[in-house]
């Protein structure tokens, strides 16, 4: 039981260390893509579903 808890905490810590840089970059990239697609949708004149 204690070993399982230690493994779970270690994996969560490892994901936190790696994820800080990776997830932040992915979120910013997705925001840029969403903004570009929004602008392209406005320029092309297609109506977006609201």
C-alpha positions as CSV (number, residue, x, y, z in Angstrom):
1,X,0.0,0.0,0.0
2,X,2.7,2.5,1.0
3,X,4.8,1.5,-2.1
4,X,1.8,2.1,-4.4
5,X,1.2,5.5,-2.9
6,X,4.9,6.3,-3.3
7,X,4.8,5.3,-7.0
8,X,1.7,7.3,-7.6
9,X,3.2,10.4,-6.0
10,X,6.4,10.0,-7.9
11,X,4.6,9.7,-11.2
12,X,2.5,12.7,-10.4
13,X,5.6,14.7,-9.5
14,X,7.3,13.6,-12.7
15,X,4.3,14.7,-14.8
16,X,4.3,18.0,-13.0
17,X,7.9,18.6,-13.7
18,X,7.7,17.7,-17.4
19,X,4.2,19.1,-17.9
20,X,5.0,22.6,-16.7
21,X,7.0,23.3,-19.9
22,X,5.2,21.0,-22.3
23,X,1.6,21.7,-21.4
24,X,2.3,25.5,-21.3
25,X,3.7,25.4,-24.8
26,X,0.8,23.3,-26.1
27,X,-1.8,25.6,-24.6
28,X,-0.2,28.7,-26.1
29,X,0.1,27.0,-29.5
30,X,-3.5,26.0,-29.4
31,X,-4.6,29.5,-28.5
32,X,-2.6,30.9,-31.5
33,X,-4.2,28.3,-33.8
34,X,-7.7,29.2,-32.5
35,X,-7.1,32.9,-33.0
36,X,-5.8,32.3,-36.6
37,X,-8.8,30.1,-37.4
38,X,-11.2,32.7,-35.9
39,X,-9.6,35.5,-38.1
40,X,-9.7,33.3,-41.2
41,X,-13.4,32.6,-40.5
42,X,-14.2,36.3,-40.2
43,X,-12.2,37.2,-43.3
44,X,-13.8,34.4,-45.4
45,X,-17.3,35.6,-44.5
46,X,-18.6,32.3,-43.3
47,X,-21.0,32.5,-40.5
48,X,-20.0,30.6,-37.4
49,X,-22.5,28.6,-35.4
50,X,-23.2,30.3,-32.1
